[in-house]
Amino acid sequence: MQSFARNALDKALAFVLGLFLLLAVIRGGNTALAMSLALGLSVCVAVAAGCLMYASRAVETRWSSSATIFNAALMLLMVGGAIGLFTVSAAQWLILPGRDAYSAVVSLLALPDFGVQYLALSTDPYATKRSLLALAPCLAIAASIPQLSRRALLQLLGAVAVFAVFEALLGLFQLGFRGASLLVFDYAGHSRASGTFVNKNHYATLLAMALPLLIFRAAGQFSFFTHRHDATAFSNMWWGTATAFVAAALVASLSRAGVLAGGIVSLSAIGLCAFQRRTFSKRALLAAAGILLLAVSLAAMTGLAELTKSATRGGVGEGLFGRAVMNQHTWSGIVAFFPLGAGLGSYAIAFQRFQTPNLLGFVEYAHNDYMQLLFELGALGVVVLVLLLLAAVLSGRTLWRSRIRGDRLSPALACYLGAFAFAIHAWFDFPSHIPAIATLATLFFAASMNLALVDVGRKRAVPTQITHHDP
């Protein structure tokens, strides 16, 4: 009976985690309604994970050291944001690092018409509250993934792969049926694929993260929805075709950084699969060549030419120059607010005083999530980044060892590559500030640390040749 309850709760937890994918349908989850739904799902995840932990109390749940460090980093991020909501007197607030420039505003707020005597440590407490609301689902996901069994987690990853294929097909349809509002979602770009996302770069991040998982599955390294260890050739071909469509949709997004991140992790995934298998049959080689030809053909028909123009006609140089100017101004803010930081989520408000005429327009995000974290949390942001890096190194070491031990590549390794695609794109964009992308990246990174998913089959033993000697 206890085993039945544990299995049922295991599947229920995986199902609720899968519902986070629906955030991508609601403008990337970046709306008040979507964030409220995500918070409700987080509560359901916490309850299901707690019940599963209680039902599995007789069975020791193994937590990897990297998973512990990853959860500690997210918890520290939550605590740092919450500290920004503490209030101090206006006089004390002005002596904090970087706050003296707002003395005129504070004096105005102290007038009888406003009567503000106390201020939150964060320069934008409303944005801090919103950031904490968006962070809560990530923390719930990271803490619950280690509780899942290998089978339930594979099924969850299968749902992620299917959703990525759906987004890819939708993006390609957007190009083929321009002007059809039902498919284009009105706010999406008509000249590039963007799926259900407002921003092409966030759409590209989703596809780039999913590609290693799809490549591993197409190579027959594991199965999502069956108990078979070795996938059939037909299912491999189906997933290979789906992978080609996802790759083409990534190119059709015209996101240079997204294509770069997806290309790096995809080539890594293909290389790992090829090295692990070493020998190939004619049928396997023909199948791989056909899938590659399909991907290239689809990309050529959708966005390869436009992407090439963007990369060769000064688009890359202009983009890098703009990012360099933004990074320079952001660094000025990091130095001014260090070590306290401006407050979690407060970049859009606090950055304006550091912006020069060299950078036009309203800058809401730093387009570099690492620098923005340092801008907002100061020294605490440094600690968070060090913990995340340490978790990534420890997880990578474990996965590399599992690759050597097993006769198949671990699904956790594909998740690790997917999280790496997110990490690359976060250097050029702001994917961690889009709830749907942030929750998916957390899922991938946490799944790469699930020890049940890391474990792979042992190397097949080579039979020892027995020599018979005549008496």
C-alpha positions in Angstrom: 0.0 0.0 0.0 2.8 2.4 0.8 4.5 1.6 -2.5 1.3 2.3 -4.3 0.9 5.7 -2.6 4.5 6.6 -3.3 4.1 5.8 -7.0 0.9 7.7 -7.2 2.4 10.8 -5.5 5.5 10.5 -7.8 3.3 10.7 -10.9 1.2 13.5 -9.4 4.2 15.6 -8.6 5.6 15.1 -12.2 2.2 16.1 -13.6 2.0 19.3 -11.6 5.5 20.2 -12.6 4.5 19.6 -16.2 1.8 22.3 -15.8 4.5 24.9 -15.6 4.9 24.5 -19.3 1.6 26.2 -19.8 3.2 29.5 -18.6 4.8 29.8 -22.0 1.4 30.1 -23.6 0.6 33.2 -21.5 3.1 35.7 -22.9 6.0 33.7 -21.4 4.3 33.8 -18.0 5.2 37.4 -17.6 1.8 38.6 -16.6 0.1 39.1 -13.2 -2.3 36.3 -13.9 0.4 33.9 -15.1 2.6 34.6 -12.1 -0.3 34.1 -9.7 -1.1 30.8 -11.3 2.6 29.8 -11.1 2.5 30.6 -7.4 -0.5 28.4 -7.0 1.3 25.6 -8.8 4.3 26.1 -6.5 2.1 25.5 -3.5 0.7 22.3 -5.1 4.3 21.2 -5.9 5.4 21.8 -2.3 2.4 19.8 -1.0 3.0 16.9 -3.4 6.7 16.9 -2.7 6.1 16.9 1.1 3.6 14.0 0.8 6.0 12.1 -1.4 8.8 12.6 1.1 6.5 11.3 3.9 5.4 8.3 1.8 9.0 7.5 1.0 10.3 7.9 4.5 11.3 4.3 4.6 13.3 4.8 1.4 16.3 7.1 1.6 16.1 9.9 -0.9 19.5 10.6 -2.3 20.4 14.3 -2.7 23.6 15.1 -4.6 25.9 17.7 -3.2 25.3 19.8 -6.4 21.5 19.8 -5.8 22.0 20.9 -2.3 24.3 23.8 -3.4 21.8 24.7 -6.2 18.9 24.9 -3.7 21.1 26.9 -1.3 21.8 29.4 -4.1 18.2 29.9 -4.9 17.3 30.2 -1.2 20.0 32.8 -0.7 18.6 34.7 -3.7 15.2 34.6 -2.1 16.5 35.8 1.3 18.6 38.6 -0.3 15.5 39.8 -2.1 13.4 39.7 1.0 16.0 41.7 2.9 15.5 44.5 0.4 11.9 44.9 1.7 13.1 45.8 5.2 12.5 49.5 6.0 14.9 52.1 7.6 14.5 55.8 8.3 15.1 58.2 5.3 18.3 59.5 7.0 19.7 56.0 7.3 18.7 55.1 3.8 20.6 58.0 2.3 23.9 56.9 3.9 23.7 53.4 2.2 26.0 52.8 -0.8 24.7 54.5 -4.0 21.6 56.1 -2.3 23.0 59.6 -1.8 22.2 60.6 -5.3 18.5 60.4 -4.5 18.7 63.0 -1.6 16.5 65.5 -3.6 13.8 62.9 -4.1 13.9 61.8 -0.4 13.6 65.4 0.7 10.6 65.8 -1.5 9.0 62.7 -0.1 9.5 64.0 3.4 7.3 67.0 2.8 3.9 67.0 4.6 2.1 66.3 1.3 3.7 62.8 1.3 5.0 62.3 4.8 7.4 59.4 3.9 9.7 58.8 6.9 10.8 55.2 6.2 12.1 53.7 3.0 12.7 50.1 1.9 16.3 49.1 1.4 15.5 48.2 -2.2 15.2 51.2 -4.5 12.1 49.6 -6.1 10.3 47.5 -3.5 7.4 46.8 -5.9 9.7 45.2 -8.4 11.4 43.3 -5.6 8.1 41.8 -4.6 7.4 40.8 -8.2 10.8 39.2 -8.4 10.2 37.2 -5.3 6.9 36.1 -6.7 8.6 34.9 -9.9 11.4 33.2 -7.9 9.1 31.1 -5.7 8.2 28.6 -8.5 11.9 28.1 -9.3 12.7 27.3 -5.7 9.7 24.9 -5.5 10.9 23.1 -8.7 14.5 22.8 -7.6 13.5 21.4 -4.2 11.0 18.9 -5.6 13.0 17.4 -8.6 15.3 15.3 -6.4 12.2 13.6 -5.0 11.1 12.2 -8.4 11.9 8.7 -9.6 13.8 8.2 -12.8 10.7 7.0 -14.7 8.5 10.0 -13.6 11.3 12.5 -14.4 11.7 10.9 -17.9 8.0 11.3 -18.6 8.2 14.9 -17.4 11.1 15.5 -19.8 9.2 13.8 -22.5 6.4 16.4 -22.0 9.0 19.2 -22.2 10.3 17.7 -25.5 6.8 17.4 -27.0 6.0 21.0 -25.9 9.2 22.2 -27.6 8.2 20.4 -30.8 4.8 22.1 -30.6 6.4 25.5 -30.2 8.7 24.8 -33.2 5.8 23.8 -35.4 3.8 26.8 -34.4 6.7 29.1 -35.1 7.2 27.6 -38.6 3.4 28.0 -39.2 3.7 31.6 -38.3 6.1 32.1 -41.2 3.9 30.2 -43.6 0.6 31.9 -42.6 1.6 35.5 -42.1 -1.3 37.7 -41.2 -3.4 34.8 -39.8 -3.9 36.2 -36.3 -4.9 32.9 -34.8 -1.4 31.5 -35.6 0.6 34.7 -35.2 -1.0 35.6 -31.9 -1.1 39.3 -33.0 1.8 40.4 -30.8 4.3 38.0 -32.4 6.7 39.0 -35.1 5.4 38.2 -38.6 8.8 37.9 -40.2 10.3 35.4 -37.8 9.2 32.5 -35.7 8.3 33.3 -32.1 5.7 30.7 -31.1 3.7 31.8 -28.1 6.4 34.2 -26.9 6.4 38.0 -27.4 10.2 38.1 -27.8 12.1 36.0 -30.4 15.1 35.6 -28.0 13.0 33.9 -25.3 11.5 31.6 -27.9 15.0 30.7 -29.1 16.1 30.0 -25.5 13.3 27.4 -25.1 14.2 25.6 -28.3 18.0 25.8 -27.6 17.5 24.2 -24.2 15.3 21.4 -25.6 17.7 20.5 -28.5 20.2 18.3 -26.5 17.4 16.3 -25.0 15.8 15.7 -28.4 19.2 14.8 -29.9 19.9 12.2 -27.2 16.4 10.8 -27.7 16.8 10.6 -31.4 20.1 8.8 -30.9 18.2 6.1 -28.9 20.0 6.8 -25.6 16.7 6.5 -23.6 12.9 6.5 -23.9 10.5 9.0 -22.5 7.3 7.1 -22.1 8.1 3.4 -22.2 10.1 1.1 -19.9 12.3 0.0 -22.8 16.0 0.7 -22.4 16.7 0.5 -26.1 14.4 2.6 -28.3 13.1 1.3 -31.6 14.5 2.5 -34.9 11.1 3.9 -35.9 10.7 5.9 -32.7 14.3 7.2 -33.1 13.5 8.4 -36.7 10.3 10.1 -35.4 12.2 12.0 -32.8 15.0 12.8 -35.2 12.5 14.4 -37.6 11.0 16.4 -34.7 14.6 17.5 -33.8 15.1 18.8 -37.3 11.9 20.9 -37.0 13.0 22.3 -33.7 16.5 23.2 -35.1 14.8 24.9 -38.1 12.5 26.9 -35.9 15.5 28.0 -33.8 17.1 29.4 -37.0 13.8 30.9 -38.1 13.7 32.9 -34.8 16.6 35.0 -36.1 18.0 35.2 -32.6 21.7 35.3 -33.1 22.6 34.6 -29.4 19.9 31.9 -29.3 21.2 30.2 -32.4 24.8 30.4 -31.0 23.8 28.8 -27.7 21.7 26.1 -29.5 24.5 25.4 -32.0 27.1 24.9 -29.2 25.1 22.5 -27.1 23.7 20.7 -30.2 27.2 20.0 -31.6 28.3 18.9 -28.1 25.3 16.5 -27.9 25.9 15.1 -31.4 29.6 14.6 -30.6 28.9 12.9 -27.3 26.4 10.5 -29.0 28.9 9.7 -31.8 31.7 9.1 -29.4 29.6 6.9 -27.1 28.4 4.7 -30.0 31.7 4.7 -32.0 30.4 2.2 -34.6 27.5 2.9 -36.9 25.5 0.7 -39.2 24.6 1.9 -42.8 21.0 2.3 -41.7 22.0 4.6 -38.8 24.3 6.7 -41.0 21.6 7.1 -43.7 19.1 8.1 -41.0 21.4 10.7 -39.5 22.2 12.1 -42.9 18.5 12.3 -43.8 17.7 14.1 -40.6 20.6 16.5 -41.1 19.5 17.2 -44.7 15.9 17.8 -43.5 17.1 20.3 -40.8 19.3 22.2 -43.3 16.5 22.3 -45.9 13.9 23.6 -43.5 16.3 26.2 -42.1 17.2 27.3 -45.7 13.4 27.7 -46.4 12.6 29.6 -43.2 15.3 31.9 -41.8 18.9 30.9 -42.7 19.3 33.6 -45.3 18.0 36.3 -43.1 20.1 35.1 -40.2 23.2 35.2 -42.4 22.4 38.7 -43.5 22.0 39.8 -39.9 25.3 38.3 -39.0 27.3 39.7 -42.0 25.9 43.2 -42.6 27.0 44.8 -39.4 24.2 43.5 -37.2 26.5 41.5 -34.9 28.9 44.5 -34.5 26.1 46.9 -33.7 24.7 44.5 -31.2 28.0 43.9 -29.5 28.7 47.6 -29.3 25.3 48.2 -27.7 25.8 45.4 -25.2 29.3 46.8 -24.4 27.9 50.2 -23.7 25.2 48.8 -21.5 27.6 46.6 -19.7 29.9 49.6 -19.0 27.0 51.6 -17.5 25.8 48.6 -15.6 29.3 48.1 -14.1 29.2 51.8 -13.0 26.0 50.9 -11.1 27.6 47.8 -9.6 30.4 49.8 -8.2 28.1 52.6 -6.9 25.7 50.2 -5.0 28.3 47.7 -3.9 28.2 45.8 -1.5 24.5 46.1 -0.7 23.1 46.4 -4.3 20.2 48.3 -5.5 17.6 45.6 -4.6 16.3 42.5 -6.4 14.4 43.5 -9.5 15.2 47.2 -9.2 17.5 47.5 -12.3 15.0 49.3 -14.5 14.6 52.2 -12.0 18.1 52.3 -10.6 19.9 52.1 -13.9 18.6 55.3 -15.3 21.0 57.6 -13.4 24.0 55.7 -14.9 22.6 55.8 -18.5 24.4 58.2 -20.9 23.3 59.6 -24.3 25.5 56.8 -25.9 22.6 54.4 -24.9 19.2 55.5 -26.1 15.8 54.4 -24.9 14.4 53.0 -21.7 16.5 50.0 -20.5 14.5 47.6 -18.5 17.0 44.8 -18.3 20.8 44.6 -18.5 20.8 42.0 -21.2 23.4 40.2 -19.1 21.7 38.4 -16.2 25.0 37.9 -14.4 25.8 41.6 -14.3 22.3 42.5 -13.4 22.4 40.1 -10.4 25.5 41.9 -9.2 23.9 45.3 -9.8 20.8 44.3 -7.7 22.4 42.2 -4.9 26.0 43.3 -4.7 28.2 41.1 -2.6 25.4 38.6 -2.1 25.0 38.3 -5.8 28.7 37.3 -6.0 28.0 34.5 -3.5 25.0 33.3 -5.4 27.0 33.2 -8.7 29.8 31.3 -7.0 27.4 28.7 -5.6 25.7 28.3 -9.0 29.2 27.8 -10.6 30.2 25.3 -7.9 27.0 23.3 -8.4 27.5 23.3 -12.2 31.1 22.1 -11.8 30.2 19.3 -9.4 27.3 18.2 -11.5 29.4 18.2 -14.6 32.1 16.1 -13.0 29.5 13.5 -11.9 27.9 13.4 -15.3 31.3 13.0 -17.0 32.1 10.0 -14.8 28.7 8.5 -15.5 29.4 8.8 -19.3 32.5 6.7 -18.8 30.8 4.1 -16.7 27.6 3.5 -18.8 26.9 1.9 -22.1 24.4 4.8 -22.8 24.4 8.5 -22.2 22.4 9.7 -19.2 19.3 11.9 -19.8 20.8 14.1 -17.0 23.7 14.9 -19.3 21.2 16.2 -22.0 19.5 18.3 -19.3 22.9 19.7 -18.3 23.6 20.7 -21.9 20.1 22.3 -22.0 20.9 24.3 -18.9 24.2 25.3 -20.4 22.4 26.7 -23.4 20.4 28.9 -21.0 23.6 30.0 -19.3 25.2 31.1 -22.6 22.1 33.0 -23.7 21.9 34.7 -20.3 25.2 36.4 -21.1 23.6 38.3 -24.0 19.9 38.5 -23.0 17.6 38.3 -19.9 16.0 34.8 -20.0 16.0 34.4 -16.2 13.5 37.3 -16.0 10.9 35.5 -18.1 9.0 33.2 -15.7 8.4 30.4 -18.3 12.1 30.3 -19.3 13.3 30.6 -15.7 11.2 27.7 -14.5 12.2 25.5 -17.4 15.9 26.3 -16.9 15.5 25.4 -13.2 13.9 22.1 -14.2 16.7 21.2 -16.5 19.5 22.2 -14.1 17.8 20.4 -11.2 17.1 17.3 -13.4 20.8 17.1 -14.3 21.5 16.7 -10.5 18.9 14.0 -9.9 21.0 10.9 -9.0 18.3 8.5 -10.2 18.5 10.1 -13.6 22.3 10.3 -13.6 22.6 6.5 -13.1 23.0 4.7 -16.4 23.5 1.1 -17.5 26.9 -0.4 -16.9 29.2 -1.2 -19.7 28.4 -4.5 -21.3 30.9 -7.0 -20.1 33.2 -8.5 -22.8 33.1 -12.3 -22.6 36.3 -13.8 -21.7 37.7 -16.2 -24.3 38.2 -19.6 -22.8 41.0 -21.7 -24.4 40.7 -25.5 -24.1 43.9 -27.4 -23.9 44.2 -31.0 -24.8 45.3 -33.2 -22.0 
